[in-house]
């Protein structure tokens, strides 16, 4: 069994067109998050979720869904998660800025599949960069990770997995178009990657909590906007700006609304 398991979920819609048409709506952000856990702790995850449900005073049966947690309980839920031996990563994309973005290889980024793949790549770069260093320290070498993605309607995971295979091949042959960090082919071995329903996997419910907390912190037009839950995750967020928390586009590439910058400043970004 791989020593490290990575759970990935998102908050927001990966579709870009709504954000392009309606810049001043609550749909302009997408957050994708990863929670990394030692695989040997897998049996502990349901207990951690039970503790988070207790912090939420939740009566949800068997699973935890962030959107159903009372707003005034969310910070306590994130604090409970932040007390666990995990590492968390988040990619937060301000979708409206994709209006004029042209990728030299992918073209216009208004197709949700292209956009989602690109965002996931940025997240995986940071996860695998950390994972390689962690494995060398813990294991003395690098091995494949177990990765579990939350199933979302409309996502073509086969297309995304093909994209990952292509990145791994390009890294092996030194033909990667961008000099991206962390995309070690060993770590991109998909032999133990899967897609599952979040309500059935405790680790995915943890990833949902992280993604949703950052989504609400960035999304100032949301009726549930709050910085507290995302700040409470600080003990487990790996590094600061462009490490555990990645803002896309980067501050020098395109403007991000002033009112949305607070959480990113708190994690180390500057403008």
N, C-alpha and C positions, 0 to 999 in steps of 0.2 A: 504494500500500500504506500502511496506517496506520503511523504512526511508532512506536506502542507496542503491544506484545502482552501480554495478561494471561492467565496460565494458572491455573486454579482446580481444586483437588481437596480432598478431605476425609478425615478420619480419625474413626472412630466411626460409629455408625448414626444416621441422622436420625429414626428412630422414637422417639416420646416415651413411649409407653405402658410399655415396660420400665422406664424410669427412674422412672415414677410408681409402679409397683408395688414395685420393688425398689431403694430408695434406697441401700442399702449394697452395690451391685454395681459391677463395673468397666465397666458400660455407661452410667454416668450423665453422660458427657461427649461432646460433639460438637465437633470443631474443623474449621473450613473455612478454607483458606488460599489466598492469591493470590500469585503471583510475577510481577512486572512486568519486562519486558525490552524494550530497543530492538528493533524488528523487524529492523533491519539486522544484528543479531547472531544471527539465527536459525540460520545455518549453523554457528555456534560451539557451539550447545547440546549436540549429541552428544559433542563433545570434552569439555565440562564434565562430562557424565555419565560419560564414560570415566574422568576424573580422580577423580570421586566413587566409582566402582566400584573403582578402584585403592586409594583410602583405606579402602574396606571390605574389601579383599582378597577381592573378590567374584568368584565364578565364574558368576554369572548371565549368561546369554547375551543380549546385546543391550539389556537394559533393567535398570533399578534399581528394586527394590521395598523400601521401608524395613523392612517386617515381616520380610524375609529377611536383613537385615544383622545380623551378630553384635552383641549388645548392647555389647560393649566396643569396637566400631568405629564406633558411631553418632556419637559426638561428633566424631571425625575427619572423617566424611562431611559433617556439618553445617558444620564449619570450612572444608572445601573449597568448599562452596557459598557460604559467607559471604565468600569471597575474590573472588567474581564481581561484575560491574557490574549488579546487580539491586536491586529493592526488594521486600520481603516484608511481607505483612499476614496476620493471623490473627484470626478470631472464635472464641472459645472459649465454649461454652454449657454451663452446668451444668443438664442437662435436668430433674433432679429438681425444681428450683424452678418448673417450668412447671405443676406440679399445680394451683395455685390462680390461675394467671395468666389473666386475661381481657383480651383486646384489644378496645377499644371498637368497632372496625370488623370484626375477624376472628372475634371470639368466643373460645371456649376454644381453647387452643393445643395440644390433644392429638392433632390430626391431623398426621401426619408432613409432608404437603404444605404446610399452613399454616406449620408450624414451620420447615421448611427454607426456604421463601420468605422468611420474616421474618429468619432468620439470614443468608441470602444478601444481603438488602437491607442489613442493617447492615454487612456486609463491603463491598459495592459502594459504599456511601456514603463509606467511608473511602478506598477505592481511587480513586474518581472525584474526591474532594476533592483528593487528592495529584496525580492525573493532570492535572487542569485547571491546577494551579499549575506543574507540570513542563512542560506543553505551552506555556503562555504564556511561560515563560522560554526554552525551547528553540526553539519554532516561531513565537512571536509571536501565537498564537491557539489555539483549541481545536478539535480534530477528533475523529471517532469512533475508538474503540479496537478493535483486534482482540481478541476474547475466546474462549478455548478452555476448555471444561469437560470434566472427566474423566467418561466415561460410567459410571454406576453403575446396577445393576439396581434397578428399582422406582421410579426417579425419573421424574416426568412433566415433562420439560423444556419441552414445549409449554405446559403450564399456567404454569410459571415464566416463560417468555418473554412470555406474555400479561400476567402480573403486571408485568413490567418495562415493557412497552408502556404499561400503564395508569399507572404511575408517571411515565413520560415525558410522557404526555398531561396528567396533573394538574399537572406542573411547568410545562408550556407555558401552561396556562390558569389558573395560580395557584390551583388548587383542591387542592393537596397537603394531606392531613389533618394530617400532622406537618411541622413546619418543619425538614426534614432537610437536612443539608449535602451538597454534592457531587453531587446528582442532576441534573446538567446534562443536558437532553434530547439535546444533541449527543453526549455521552459514552454515552448509553443507546441510540444508534442501533445496531440489531442487524444491520445489513447484512453485517457480517463477524464474526458470532458463530457458534460451532459446538460440537458435542459429539464427542469422539473417545475412543478406547481409550488409556488411560494408557501401556500398554506400547509403543505406537507413537509417542509424542510425548515428546521429551526434556523439554520445558518442564513437562509434566504430572508427570513423575517428580520434578522439582524441587519442584513444589507439594506432591506427596505427602510428600516429605521434611520440608518445613516443617510441614505439618498433623500428621504423625505425631509429630514431635519435641515439639510443644506438647501433643498428646494424651497422650503418655507423661509429660510433665512435670506435667500437671494431674491425671492419673488415678492417684492414689496407690494404688489397689487393684489396679493392673495389676502382673503379675509382672515387667514390664520398666520399671517406674517409674524415671525418672532426670531430673534437672534439667540435666545437662551439655549434651546436644545442643541443647536450646532456647536455653540461654545462649550457646552457640557461634554462634548465628545473629544475635546482637546487631548486628554491623556492617552488616547489610543490612535489619534491621527498621526500618521508617520511623517515627520518633518513638517515644514511649513509650506510657503508658496511654491507652486510648481513641483511639489513632491506629494505630500498627502492630500493637498487641496490644489487642484489645477483649474484655472479659469481660462475659458476659451471663448472668444479670442483673447490673446494676451494683451495686457494694458497698452502696449506700444502698437498693436495691430489695428485696433478699432475701439471706439468709445463704448463704455459700459455705463448705464445710467448712474448718476451720482448717488441716488438714494439706495442703489443696490450694492454699493461698494463696501458697506460697513463690515460685513462678515469676511470679505476677502482681505481687507485691511487688517482685521483682527488676526488673520492667519498669515500675515506677512507681506501681502501685496502692497505696492505703492503706486501712486499716480503723480 
